């Protein structure tokens, strides 16, 4: 008996903000839409976003939102996309508000906004310090209302893609509940699978953020863009890396080293703690490297909010206060808390145009394939994402991808899938269950994460990246023999973690290759051996492709510039 | 910091496909002061036994995946510090799924009834959605705050699987869904206020089947306090005039009357008014037992509290609704 083939107009992988926004749009246009998620939609990582979502609600601010984003991106962001998103941000926020998002309010009833790092104006709309949660709930509720079919706890492991016609026509998945395989055959396929910062040892991401979507495409020879750009958020809790939102600094938090200096004076005298994330993260890591760290291992710095009225912390940062109590046993209203930089956000990803259509090369697009949200690279964020732009990007481009699907669907024909097309994924699964080498998933994953943080983290050099490249090859060898200890068919989470690790190993190679070739420092990518930005050579996007042996080839495509010409980026 | 402690965990293990009965498997771990319960589950899985299954994702108490029970108490595993739990339970703990009767694989349960309840309360803001709005609704902070953390629910199920009413009454929507109903019925933007209230006002499934044990509010990891939302829904049904004359609403009415009239409760009259004279006959056995022990004042012989006028004033000032 072959694998069952389910037919839809649209199949979307991932049920966070981007996936739900696209699904709602497609379903409302009368397209039969299914969303597959390895979690439940309301468990998606979009819901973890804390601090805010940007929009220039006062018209006079639109131009500066655009400029702040371009400058924040270290001029690697594509200005046509940035211009579009920042211009339509206010109506996007208000659309969310009309659908039910519970934003915090000003006394006059308008949506309240707070300052955020790297921004010339307070424009982060927020819902206390759980902005992502209200956005995710709202968009899921409305997609559900529209009649979208959601399939929870389905793991998507392969794309149906015909290389000769450059066409995508479905995905292969299995149910986590019973490890039953199925093919979801559709005219339009969309990936909204989130970020890949889980490849790093200290990270703020959910267990689920293993970047599966990226390497699923890459394994078919499709390109990934700007993968070397990974944002390290300045304020992760010491030990766990769990995020303390930028809102903590937006509301007035200060950073101190072991000598009780507000050290940001040295690095960004005008913006201080509210400099962009890459700048603050490097400052923190530098203080630690130079011996001015605090905490039991001297590997953190202080974040101090004790000068703020307790009422501000209670009304605007209650979730953060709770986190520091749970994970550090410290009440930020009364004592300083220990923080350090944590891998947080993936600027790179699946290359798309401004309508979410996936590129198969600089000039070509895949027929029937779309992507949006953190897994995609439009590119809005370029070399560094501005705080509170990620929710906006996910919802805005998710919706646009949905609109593009509606627009394109008439020209897209259903290429019939057959039951044997699940063989690649089922083969991958059986191999994992059969191998009986010495390593466990956990052992290889830990080695991957720690080495990525050490060699491809906040500070990188040619030597560290070459070391990491060689190390990835040994990890890949160990992975090919790795033993999955659970052989059961019911919720075999050991198997799931093994599949995810395979994806992490694949996309990590793109990060390292991209970083190795990019001999400059730009935004979040910092090369100690090339500390300056080099516009002449590298004002370009990296496009990486992987061959079946795992070897990666790079090419470069131009950045879309606009009215903002690159200048030195100082804060 | 970095202190360690030896602990023992007895973990519920079950595979619905191969096992007839569940078993509790023992794992010993050295636990440091910073670790949360999810760290314990991860370390059991990663260091000792890869076959253990549980749900998890965000690691910091916002996605609601990792709801389990420790020594019978519902928690979200990534939000509960292990040493703090040890203060309550000592160094040996029992880890179980939220409802052992629904176990499918180890700590993973079949949550379909929980999600059916979620879907039953029309979980979205009703009304037209403007696609490209130029203005937001103006909602002053005091109106916005009336939602009172009901929007903070992460659907972890801690309350639902601790609720004794939901455990015995299959039809009951349970605390999480009712708190969600409140989140929308209290939203000034919602266009379906009265319909929502009618829906949760149904006997058997709705707000009147709560037994007010406070377990939901005690167990909620996010401060949603579902019980307070259920109480608020009681009031809203009267305010909106959608309440029906049934035993539950009559009980609410006579409760208030009795306190207003006497101070203490007139138990006999409460039963007679709520259930009707015929219905009250069903309770004669309990009535006599209570009478014998002096727990039931005879009708008309309820003594008045000595500062009764104060009670009366309080009731009047607190009454928002006309019965």
Boltz contact constraints between the chains, C-beta under 6 A:
constraints:
  - contact:
      token1: [A, 39]
      token2: [B, 57]
      max_distance: 6.0
  - contact:
      token1: [A, 42]
      token2: [B, 155]
      max_distance: 6.0
  - contact:
      token1: [A, 43]
      token2: [B, 57]
      max_distance: 6.0
  - contact:
      token1: [A, 43]
      token2: [B, 63]
      max_distance: 6.0
  - contact:
      token1: [A, 43]
      token2: [B, 65]
      max_distance: 6.0
  - contact:
      token1: [A, 47]
      token2: [B, 62]
      max_distance: 6.0
  - contact:
      token1: [A, 48]
      token2: [B, 58]
      max_distance: 6.0
  - contact:
      token1: [A, 48]
      token2: [B, 62]
      max_distance: 6.0
  - contact:
      token1: [A, 91]
      token2: [B, 132]
      max_distance: 6.0
  - contact:
      token1: [A, 94]
      token2: [B, 133]
      max_distance: 6.0
  - contact:
      token1: [A, 94]
      token2: [B, 136]
      max_distance: 6.0
  - contact:
      token1: [A, 97]
      token2: [B, 136]
      max_distance: 6.0
  - contact:
      token1: [A, 98]
      token2: [B, 129]
      max_distance: 6.0
  - contact:
      token1: [A, 98]
      token2: [B, 130]
      max_distance: 6.0
  - contact:
      token1: [A, 98]
      token2: [B, 133]
      max_distance: 6.0
  - contact:
      token1: [A, 99]
      token2: [B, 129]
      max_distance: 6.0
  - contact:
      token1: [A, 100]
      token2: [B, 125]
      max_distance: 6.0
  - contact:
      token1: [A, 102]
      token2: [B, 151]
      max_distance: 6.0
  - contact:
      token1: [A, 105]
      token2: [B, 139]
      max_distance: 6.0
  - contact:
      token1: [A, 105]
      token2: [B, 141]
      max_distance: 6.0
  - contact:
      token1: [A, 105]
      token2: [B, 144]
      max_distance: 6.0
  - contact:
      token1: [A, 109]
      token2: [B, 138]
      max_distance: 6.0
  - contact:
      token1: [A, 109]
      token2: [B, 139]
      max_distance: 6.0
  - contact:
      token1: [A, 109]
      token2: [B, 140]
      max_distance: 6.0
  - contact:
      token1: [A, 111]
      token2: [B, 136]
      max_distance: 6.0
  - contact:
      token1: [A, 141]
      token2: [B, 123]
      max_distance: 6.0
  - contact:
      token1: [A, 141]
      token2: [B, 124]
      max_distance: 6.0
  - contact:
      token1: [A, 142]
      token2: [B, 124]
      max_distance: 6.0
  - contact:
      token1: [A, 145]
      token2: [B, 124]
      max_distance: 6.0
  - contact:
      token1: [A, 206]
      token2: [B, 57]
      max_distance: 6.0
  - contact:
      token1: [A, 206]
      token2: [B, 58]
      max_distance: 6.0
  - contact:
      token1: [A, 207]
      token2: [B, 56]
      max_distance: 6.0
  - contact:
      token1: [A, 207]
      token2: [B, 57]
      max_distance: 6.0
  - contact:
      token1: [A, 208]
      token2: [B, 57]
      max_distance: 6.0
  - contact:
      token1: [A, 239]
      token2: [B, 34]
      max_distance: 6.0
  - contact:
      token1: [A, 242]
      token2: [B, 60]
      max_distance: 6.0
  - contact:
      token1: [A, 296]
      token2: [B, 1]
      max_distance: 6.0
  - contact:
      token1: [A, 296]
      token2: [B, 2]
      max_distance: 6.0
  - contact:
      token1: [A, 323]
      token2: [B, 60]
      max_distance: 6.0
  - contact:
      token1: [A, 326]
      token2: [B, 79]
      max_distance: 6.0
  - contact:
      token1: [A, 442]
      token2: [B, 46]
      max_distance: 6.0
  - contact:
      token1: [A, 485]
      token2: [B, 50]
      max_distance: 6.0
  - contact:
      token1: [A, 486]
      token2: [B, 50]
      max_distance: 6.0
  - contact:
      token1: [A, 486]
      token2: [B, 51]
      max_distance: 6.0
  - contact:
      token1: [A, 490]
      token2: [B, 15]
      max_distance: 6.0
  - contact:
      token1: [A, 490]
      token2: [B, 17]
      max_distance: 6.0
  - contact:
      token1: [A, 490]
      token2: [B, 105]
      max_distance: 6.0
  - contact:
      token1: [A, 491]
      token2: [B, 53]
      max_distance: 6.0
  - contact:
      token1: [A, 491]
      token2: [B, 105]
      max_distance: 6.0
  - contact:
      token1: [A, 491]
      token2: [B, 108]
      max_distance: 6.0
  - contact:
      token1: [A, 493]
      token2: [B, 53]
      max_distance: 6.0
  - contact:
      token1: [A, 494]
      token2: [B, 50]
      max_distance: 6.0
